[in-house]
Amino acid sequence: MKKNLICYCGLILLFSLSSILFADTLEYPTDQWTTNTPSALNVDQKKIDTLFDLSFQDPATQAVVLIKNGFLIGEKYAEGFDASSFGTSWSSAKSFYAALIGISIDQGEINSLDDKVSYYLEYFNDARSEITIRDLLNMSSGLQFPEHEHELMFFEKDHLAYAKNVGIEKEPNRIFEYNNVNSMLLGDILLKATGSKADVLLRQRILDPIGVGDHTLWRDAVGNALSYCCIDMSARDFSRFGLLFSRNGQWNGKTIISKEFIDETFTVYWDTTPNWWTTHMRGYNLHWWVSKNDDEGSIFNASGKFGQYIFVDRNNDVIFTRITKYHPTPGSVQDWGILGGHNVRNISRWIKITRFLNNLGLLNLSEDINTPITQADGESKEFYENYGTIVDSIANLSRE
């Protein structure tokens, strides 16, 4: 009995030591990514070529970056752009700010995803009082849902004031509705729970620890962090966030986000969502999209307007990032400049008019305003059309 116990304890010790040694051998980027050849990691170069060719069939593509086992094994940039060129996240930022909710739960600042929002936001002590944080993250809050999905909030001086005034129209947790207000409210919950603004927390708790030093985190004109959109950084740095989730929230031996929260995030809650621009089946959970979840693989992604993506194949430790062409404007605080007096009510019409004025030289979209903005050259078409094939190509990278 004693001998068996000693052997058992020895096996546990051996397993623990091997786990530590294995953790130490995992590759993470420092200031730069370490490159490696695809063949050294058992990835067929022809499969990478197929994935990259599909991505660049769309002239809006600015950059693609492919990470395997923590190594940079492929990247490509459109003419005039390079590894340091910024893209903008649009709604991919939702996944970043949702991660802060997980960290606050880990640190005991927020009790649970199932906490009522009203516990943190006093103005939810009304008909909205039954909405939970999970409902916000799962896009099932039941808050009023207009056709523009509250994208009109983007043109307000005070985005949070807009979000506070959106009432409820459905019972929570009954239907998926992609509502930008859900995500804007996360910033206010984090402020109440931690005493710090969401962009400050993002920098301190995620970006600094994973080595993202060059970035722009946008605020509205009155200083609210835009927790539903608007992070500017390079495709390589967006990939660091993907690697953090691929590695179960670990970074060089340090826990940034608990594995429990990553596991819950990478679980399918809504198995179907509206077919806006693809017939490819997509699911959703905790501000991440489910792009594939079948016998061939499980791939989740952060996703943003006009075609911004961070795909994560956690089982195979693969990250594929794609951003579209972007021409940054100055600053980090939104200022509409000469366009500020206009009351935007139709976004498509507004985009057409401003692009027309830009083409005539009567407006310079890169200089006359301070805000994230995607011009015509960064608006996806072919990437959306190829979406299902692209997702399958990502999964195929790890198949024999």
C-alpha positions as CSV (number, residue, x, y, z in Angstrom):
1,M,0.0,0.0,0.0
2,K,2.8,2.4,1.0
3,K,4.8,1.5,-2.1
4,N,1.8,2.1,-4.3
5,L,1.2,5.5,-2.6
6,I,4.8,6.5,-3.3
7,C,4.5,5.5,-6.9
8,Y,1.3,7.4,-7.2
9,C,2.8,10.6,-5.6
10,G,5.8,10.2,-7.9
11,L,3.6,10.1,-11.0
12,I,1.8,13.3,-9.8
13,L,5.1,15.1,-9.3
14,L,6.4,13.9,-12.7
15,F,3.2,15.1,-14.4
16,S,3.3,18.5,-12.6
17,L,7.0,19.0,-13.6
18,S,6.3,18.0,-17.2
19,S,3.4,20.5,-17.3
20,I,5.6,23.3,-16.0
21,L,8.3,22.4,-18.5
22,F,5.8,22.2,-21.3
23,A,4.4,25.6,-20.3
24,D,7.8,27.1,-20.4
25,T,8.4,25.8,-24.0
26,L,5.3,27.5,-25.4
27,E,6.2,30.3,-27.8
28,Y,5.0,33.8,-27.2
29,P,5.9,37.0,-29.0
30,T,8.1,39.5,-27.3
31,D,8.6,42.9,-29.0
32,Q,8.3,41.0,-32.3
33,W,6.8,37.6,-33.4
34,T,9.3,34.8,-33.9
35,T,9.0,33.4,-37.4
36,N,9.0,29.8,-38.4
37,T,8.5,27.8,-41.6
38,P,5.1,26.2,-42.1
39,S,6.8,22.8,-42.8
40,A,8.5,22.9,-39.4
41,L,5.1,23.0,-37.8
42,N,3.5,20.4,-40.2
43,V,1.5,23.0,-42.2
44,D,1.3,22.6,-45.9
45,Q,2.4,25.9,-47.7
46,K,-0.1,25.2,-50.5
47,K,-2.9,25.4,-47.9
48,I,-1.6,28.8,-46.7
49,D,-1.4,30.0,-50.3
50,T,-5.0,29.0,-50.8
51,L,-6.1,30.8,-47.7
52,F,-4.2,34.0,-48.6
53,D,-5.3,33.9,-52.2
54,L,-8.9,33.7,-51.1
55,S,-8.4,36.6,-48.8
56,F,-6.8,38.8,-51.4
57,Q,-9.4,38.1,-54.0
58,D,-11.1,41.0,-52.1
59,P,-9.2,44.2,-53.0
60,A,-10.4,45.6,-49.6
61,T,-7.9,43.3,-47.8
62,Q,-5.1,45.3,-46.1
63,A,-3.4,42.5,-44.2
64,V,-3.6,38.8,-43.3
65,V,-1.5,37.3,-40.5
66,L,-1.2,33.6,-39.7
67,I,0.1,32.3,-36.3
68,K,0.7,28.6,-35.5
69,N,1.9,27.4,-32.1
70,G,2.9,31.0,-31.2
71,F,5.0,31.4,-34.4
72,L,4.4,33.8,-37.3
73,I,4.3,31.4,-40.3
74,G,2.8,33.7,-42.9
75,E,1.6,37.3,-43.5
76,K,0.8,39.4,-46.6
77,Y,0.1,43.1,-47.1
78,A,-1.6,45.1,-49.7
79,E,0.5,47.6,-51.7
80,G,1.2,50.7,-49.6
81,F,0.8,48.9,-46.2
82,D,3.2,46.9,-44.0
83,A,3.4,45.1,-40.7
84,S,3.2,48.4,-38.7
85,S,0.1,49.7,-40.5
86,F,-3.0,50.1,-38.3
87,G,-6.4,48.7,-39.0
88,T,-9.5,49.5,-37.0
89,S,-11.4,46.9,-35.2
90,W,-15.0,48.1,-35.5
91,S,-17.0,45.5,-33.6
92,S,-14.0,43.2,-33.1
93,A,-13.5,45.4,-30.1
94,K,-16.5,43.9,-28.4
95,S,-14.5,40.7,-27.8
96,F,-11.7,42.7,-26.2
97,Y,-14.0,44.6,-23.8
98,A,-16.0,41.4,-23.0
99,A,-12.7,39.8,-21.9
100,L,-12.5,42.6,-19.2
101,I,-15.8,41.4,-17.8
102,G,-14.2,37.9,-17.4
103,I,-11.1,39.4,-15.7
104,S,-13.3,41.4,-13.3
105,I,-15.1,38.2,-12.4
106,D,-11.8,36.5,-11.8
107,Q,-10.8,39.4,-9.5
108,G,-14.0,39.4,-7.6
109,E,-15.1,42.9,-8.8
110,I,-18.1,41.4,-10.6
111,N,-19.8,38.4,-9.0
112,S,-21.1,36.5,-12.0
113,L,-22.2,36.8,-15.6
114,D,-25.7,36.2,-14.3
115,D,-25.6,39.3,-12.1
116,K,-28.5,41.8,-12.9
117,V,-27.2,44.8,-14.7
118,S,-29.2,46.9,-12.2
119,Y,-26.8,45.8,-9.5
120,Y,-24.2,48.0,-11.1
121,L,-26.2,50.6,-13.1
122,E,-28.9,52.3,-11.0
123,Y,-30.7,53.6,-14.1
124,F,-31.6,49.9,-14.9
125,N,-33.8,49.8,-11.9
126,D,-36.9,50.1,-14.1
127,A,-38.4,47.8,-16.7
128,R,-34.9,46.7,-17.6
129,S,-34.2,45.4,-14.1
130,E,-34.2,41.7,-15.1
131,I,-31.5,42.0,-17.8
132,T,-28.2,40.3,-16.8
133,I,-24.7,40.8,-17.9
134,R,-24.9,37.5,-19.7
135,D,-27.9,38.8,-21.7
136,L,-25.8,41.8,-22.8
137,L,-22.9,39.7,-23.8
138,N,-25.1,37.2,-25.7
139,M,-27.0,39.9,-27.5
140,S,-30.3,38.8,-25.9
141,S,-31.1,41.7,-23.7
142,G,-34.4,42.5,-25.2
143,L,-33.5,46.2,-25.4
144,Q,-35.2,48.2,-28.2
145,F,-33.8,47.0,-31.5
146,P,-34.1,49.4,-34.5
147,E,-33.1,48.4,-38.0
148,H,-29.8,50.4,-37.7
149,E,-28.9,48.2,-34.7
150,H,-28.1,51.5,-32.8
151,E,-25.2,52.3,-35.2
152,L,-26.6,55.8,-35.1
153,M,-25.1,56.0,-31.6
154,F,-21.7,56.4,-33.4
155,F,-22.6,59.9,-34.5
156,E,-23.5,61.2,-31.1
157,K,-21.3,63.3,-28.9
158,D,-22.2,61.2,-25.8
159,H,-22.6,57.6,-26.7
160,L,-23.3,56.5,-23.2
161,A,-26.1,59.0,-22.8
162,Y,-27.6,57.5,-25.9
163,A,-27.3,53.9,-24.5
164,K,-28.8,54.8,-21.2
165,N,-32.0,56.0,-22.8
166,V,-32.7,52.8,-24.8
167,G,-35.6,51.0,-23.2
168,I,-36.7,47.4,-23.3
169,E,-39.2,45.9,-25.8
170,K,-38.8,42.1,-25.3
171,E,-38.3,39.6,-22.5
172,P,-34.5,39.0,-21.9
173,N,-32.8,35.8,-23.1
174,R,-35.4,35.0,-25.7
175,I,-33.9,36.1,-29.0
176,F,-30.6,37.0,-30.5
177,E,-30.5,40.7,-31.7
178,Y,-27.1,42.2,-32.5
179,N,-27.5,45.5,-30.5
180,N,-24.5,47.9,-30.1
181,V,-26.0,49.4,-27.0
182,N,-25.5,46.1,-25.2
183,S,-21.8,46.5,-25.7
184,M,-21.6,50.2,-24.9
185,L,-23.1,49.5,-21.5
186,L,-20.2,47.2,-20.6
187,G,-18.0,50.2,-20.2
188,D,-20.3,51.7,-17.6
189,I,-20.6,48.4,-15.7
190,L,-16.8,48.1,-15.6
191,L,-16.5,51.7,-14.4
192,K,-18.9,51.1,-11.6
193,A,-17.3,47.7,-10.6
194,T,-13.6,48.8,-10.8
195,G,-13.6,52.6,-10.6
196,S,-11.6,52.8,-13.9
197,K,-12.7,53.4,-17.5
198,A,-12.8,50.5,-19.8
199,D,-10.1,51.6,-22.1
200,V,-7.7,52.2,-19.1
201,L,-8.5,48.7,-17.9
202,L,-8.0,47.3,-21.4
203,R,-4.5,48.8,-21.6
204,Q,-3.6,47.8,-18.0
205,R,-5.1,44.3,-17.9
206,I,-4.7,43.0,-21.4
207,L,-2.8,45.1,-24.0
208,D,0.3,45.9,-21.8
209,P,0.7,42.3,-20.5
210,I,0.5,40.8,-24.0
211,G,2.9,43.4,-25.4
212,V,0.7,45.7,-27.5
213,G,2.3,49.1,-27.0
214,D,1.2,50.9,-30.2
215,H,-2.5,51.3,-30.4
216,T,-5.4,53.8,-30.3
217,L,-8.4,53.2,-28.0
218,W,-11.1,55.6,-29.1
219,R,-13.4,57.6,-26.8
220,D,-16.4,59.7,-27.7
221,A,-16.4,63.5,-27.5
222,V,-17.2,63.6,-23.7
223,G,-14.6,60.9,-22.8
224,N,-16.6,57.7,-22.7
225,A,-14.6,54.6,-23.8
226,L,-16.2,53.2,-26.9
227,S,-16.6,49.6,-25.6
228,Y,-18.6,48.5,-28.7
229,C,-16.0,49.4,-31.3
230,C,-13.0,51.3,-32.3
231,I,-9.5,49.9,-31.4
232,D,-6.7,50.7,-33.9
233,M,-3.6,48.5,-34.1
234,S,-1.7,46.4,-36.5
235,A,-2.8,43.0,-37.7
236,R,0.2,41.4,-35.9
237,D,-1.1,43.0,-32.6
238,F,-4.7,42.0,-33.2
239,S,-3.2,38.4,-33.5
240,R,-1.8,38.7,-30.0
241,F,-5.3,38.9,-28.6
242,G,-6.2,35.9,-30.6
243,L,-3.2,34.0,-29.1
244,L,-4.3,34.9,-25.6
245,F,-7.6,33.2,-26.1
246,S,-6.0,30.3,-28.0
247,R,-3.7,29.8,-24.9
248,N,-6.6,29.7,-22.4
249,G,-5.9,33.2,-21.1
250,Q,-2.3,32.5,-20.3
251,W,0.7,34.6,-21.4
252,N,4.2,33.5,-20.7
253,G,3.2,31.7,-17.5
254,K,0.9,34.4,-16.2
255,T,-2.8,34.1,-16.1
256,I,-4.4,37.2,-17.8
257,I,-7.9,35.6,-18.0
258,S,-9.0,32.5,-16.3
259,K,-9.3,29.3,-18.4
260,E,-12.8,28.9,-17.0
261,F,-13.9,32.1,-18.7
262,I,-12.2,31.2,-21.9
263,D,-13.9,27.8,-21.8
264,E,-17.3,29.4,-21.3
265,T,-16.6,31.9,-24.1
266,F,-15.8,29.2,-26.5
267,T,-19.0,27.3,-25.9
268,V,-21.9,27.7,-28.4
269,Y,-24.9,29.6,-26.9
270,W,-26.8,30.7,-30.0
271,D,-26.2,28.1,-32.7
272,T,-27.8,30.2,-35.4
273,T,-27.8,33.9,-36.1
274,P,-29.2,36.0,-39.0
275,N,-27.8,35.4,-42.5
276,W,-26.8,39.0,-43.2
277,W,-24.1,38.5,-45.8
278,T,-23.5,34.8,-45.9
279,T,-25.5,31.5,-45.8
280,H,-22.7,30.0,-43.8
281,M,-24.1,28.9,-40.4
282,R,-22.7,31.1,-37.6
283,G,-23.3,31.0,-33.8
284,Y,-22.6,33.4,-31.0
285,N,-21.6,33.5,-27.3
286,L,-20.2,36.2,-25.0
287,H,-19.3,38.6,-27.8
288,W,-17.6,36.0,-29.9
289,W,-18.9,34.5,-33.2
290,V,-18.8,30.8,-33.8
291,S,-17.7,30.4,-37.4
292,K,-17.3,26.6,-37.3
293,N,-18.3,23.9,-34.8
294,D,-18.5,20.5,-36.3
295,D,-16.5,17.3,-36.7
296,E,-14.0,19.1,-38.9
297,G,-13.1,21.7,-36.3
298,S,-14.1,24.4,-33.8
299,I,-13.3,28.0,-34.9
300,F,-14.4,31.2,-33.1
301,N,-13.8,34.7,-34.2
302,A,-13.9,38.3,-33.2
303,S,-15.6,40.2,-36.0
304,G,-16.0,43.8,-37.1
305,K,-17.9,45.8,-39.7
306,F,-16.5,45.9,-43.3
307,G,-14.6,42.6,-42.7
308,Q,-12.3,42.7,-39.7
309,Y,-11.6,39.2,-38.3
310,I,-9.5,37.4,-35.6
311,F,-10.2,33.7,-36.2
312,V,-9.1,31.4,-33.3
313,D,-8.7,27.6,-33.7
314,R,-7.9,26.8,-30.1
315,N,-7.6,23.1,-30.5
316,N,-4.8,23.5,-33.0
317,D,-3.4,26.8,-31.7
318,V,-4.0,28.6,-34.9
319,I,-4.8,32.4,-35.3
320,F,-5.7,33.9,-38.6
321,T,-6.2,37.7,-38.6
322,R,-7.6,39.7,-41.5
323,I,-8.1,43.5,-41.6
324,T,-9.3,45.8,-44.3
325,K,-7.7,49.0,-45.7
326,Y,-7.7,51.8,-43.2
327,H,-6.5,55.4,-43.2
328,P,-6.2,56.6,-39.6
329,T,-7.4,60.0,-38.6
330,P,-5.6,62.0,-35.9
331,G,-6.2,61.7,-32.2
332,S,-8.1,59.2,-30.1
333,V,-11.2,61.3,-29.1
334,Q,-14.0,61.4,-31.6
335,D,-14.5,64.8,-33.2
336,W,-16.7,65.2,-36.3
337,G,-15.3,68.6,-37.1
338,I,-17.2,70.3,-39.9
339,L,-19.6,67.3,-40.1
340,G,-20.6,67.6,-36.4
341,G,-23.7,69.7,-36.9
342,H,-25.4,67.2,-39.1
343,N,-28.1,65.0,-37.6
344,V,-27.5,61.5,-39.1
345,R,-30.6,59.4,-39.6
346,N,-29.6,57.3,-42.6
347,I,-26.1,55.8,-42.4
348,S,-25.9,54.5,-46.0
349,R,-26.9,57.9,-47.3
350,W,-24.4,59.6,-45.0
351,I,-21.6,57.4,-46.2
352,K,-22.4,58.0,-49.8
353,I,-22.5,61.8,-49.4
354,T,-19.3,62.1,-47.4
355,R,-17.4,59.8,-49.8
356,F,-18.7,61.9,-52.7
357,L,-17.5,65.1,-51.0
358,N,-14.2,63.5,-50.3
359,N,-13.8,62.5,-54.0
360,L,-14.6,66.1,-55.1
361,G,-11.9,67.4,-52.7
362,L,-14.5,69.3,-50.6
363,L,-13.8,67.1,-47.6
364,N,-10.7,65.2,-46.5
365,L,-11.9,62.2,-44.5
366,S,-8.4,61.5,-43.2
367,E,-7.8,65.0,-41.9
368,D,-11.0,67.0,-41.4
369,I,-12.5,64.6,-38.8
370,N,-11.1,62.6,-35.9
371,T,-12.8,59.2,-35.7
372,P,-12.4,55.7,-37.0
373,I,-13.7,55.6,-40.6
374,T,-13.5,53.0,-43.3
375,Q,-13.4,54.5,-46.8
376,A,-14.6,52.8,-50.0
377,D,-11.3,50.9,-50.5
378,G,-11.7,49.1,-47.2
379,E,-15.3,47.8,-47.6
380,S,-15.4,44.0,-48.1
381,K,-17.3,42.2,-50.8
382,E,-15.5,39.1,-52.0
383,F,-14.3,38.1,-48.5
384,Y,-17.9,37.9,-47.4
385,E,-18.8,35.8,-50.5
386,N,-15.8,33.5,-49.8
387,Y,-16.5,33.4,-46.0
388,G,-17.5,29.7,-45.8
389,T,-14.6,28.6,-47.9
390,I,-12.2,30.7,-45.9
391,V,-13.3,29.2,-42.6
392,D,-13.0,25.7,-44.1
393,S,-9.5,26.6,-45.3
394,I,-8.5,27.7,-41.8
395,A,-9.7,24.4,-40.4
396,N,-7.9,22.5,-43.2
397,L,-4.6,24.0,-42.2
398,S,-4.4,21.4,-39.4
399,R,-5.6,18.4,-41.2
400,E,-3.3,15.8,-42.7
